[in-house]
Amino acid sequence: MRKKHTNQAVASAACVEVQTTAGTQVPVSAAVVVVVVLLLTTALTARGMTVQTVVTTLATAGLLGIELVRRLVETLTTRRTR
């Protein structure tokens, strides 16, 4: 039973509370990503880029970032198993 309590503490530490009807928690990493994307969108739009260009740029950067992380994890885990 104690192990379950520890897992709940870890889950609570990795989440932030948001005001919703059910009082659900949002993972910190997801909240940070949303804030960063909104800040980048605002900054790029304020600098004169069109909204369509900003959305295309951020979507492409997100897809490339995901692929980069996947390949990095794959490379690091492959080298550790050798």
Contacts in CASP RR format, 6 or more apart in sequence:
PFRMAT RR
TARGET T0000
AUTHOR 0000-0000-0000
METHOD contacts of the structure
MODEL  1
MRKKHTNQAVASAACVEVQTTAGTQVPVSAAVVVVVVLLLTTALTARGMT
VQTVVTTLATAGLLGIELVRRLVETLTTRRTR
11 25 0 8 1.000
12 25 0 8 1.000
14 27 0 8 1.000
14 28 0 8 1.000
14 29 0 8 1.000
15 25 0 8 1.000
15 26 0 8 1.000
15 27 0 8 1.000
15 28 0 8 1.000
16 25 0 8 1.000
16 26 0 8 1.000
16 27 0 8 1.000
16 28 0 8 1.000
16 31 0 8 1.000
17 23 0 8 1.000
17 25 0 8 1.000
18 24 0 8 1.000
18 25 0 8 1.000
18 26 0 8 1.000
18 31 0 8 1.000
37 58 0 8 1.000
40 54 0 8 1.000
40 58 0 8 1.000
41 54 0 8 1.000
41 55 0 8 1.000
41 58 0 8 1.000
44 53 0 8 1.000
44 54 0 8 1.000
44 57 0 8 1.000
44 58 0 8 1.000
45 51 0 8 1.000
45 54 0 8 1.000
49 57 0 8 1.000
END
